[in-house]
Amino acid sequence: MIPLIFYLGLAALLFSIGLYGVMTHKNGIRMIMCIELMLNSANLNLVAFSSYTNTLNGQVFAVFSIALAAAEAAVGFAILMAIYRMHDKINLNELKILRW
């Protein structure tokens, strides 16, 4: 069996890659992909701790989190496609439509 620290290290690496992507990319689709990467690292932690403690609680939360991530991605892509149709670009730094 693989030790828990390897799963935690992999999840930390995935989360840091996603965080770097969110902070550096200006394209909306890339930002959504990086957010999904961060959510998947949290799911990896949930499943790893669930396996470590021999309970199903973490796996149930991971399935719920995957469903929420799919809904978030669908709504995010719909908003980005609506913005693309209006302005012919998805560069989030140049757009001011979502600001107050």
WOURBEL-V24070 format. One record per backbone hydrogen bond with DSSP energy under -1.0 kcal/mol. CO is the residue of the C=O (numbers start at 0). NH is the residue of the N-H. E is the energy in kcal/mol with one decimal. If there is no record, write none. Layout:
# WOURBEL-V24070
CO:NH:E
CO:NH:E
This chain:
# WOURBEL-V24070
3:7:-2.2
4:8:-2.2
5:9:-2.3
6:10:-2.5
7:11:-2.3
8:12:-2.2
9:13:-2.5
10:14:-2.5
11:15:-2.4
12:16:-2.1
13:17:-2.3
14:18:-2.6
15:19:-2.3
16:20:-2.1
17:21:-2.3
18:22:-2.2
19:23:-1.7
20:24:-2.4
25:91:-2.4
26:30:-1.9
27:31:-2.1
28:32:-2.1
29:33:-2.1
30:34:-2.2
31:35:-2.2
32:36:-1.8
33:37:-1.9
34:38:-2.2
35:39:-2.4
36:40:-1.6
37:41:-1.6
38:42:-2.1
39:43:-2.1
40:44:-1.8
41:45:-2.2
42:46:-2.5
43:47:-2.4
44:48:-2.6
45:49:-1.8
46:50:-2.3
47:51:-2.1
48:52:-2.1
49:54:-1.8
55:59:-2.1
56:60:-2.2
57:61:-2.1
58:62:-2.1
59:63:-2.1
60:64:-2.5
61:65:-2.3
62:66:-2.0
63:67:-2.1
64:68:-2.4
65:69:-2.1
66:70:-1.9
67:71:-2.5
68:72:-2.4
69:73:-2.2
70:74:-2.3
71:75:-2.6
72:76:-2.7
73:77:-1.9
74:78:-2.4
75:79:-2.4
76:80:-2.5
77:81:-2.0
78:82:-2.2
79:83:-2.4
80:84:-2.1
81:85:-1.5
82:86:-2.6
83:87:-2.4
89:27:-1.3
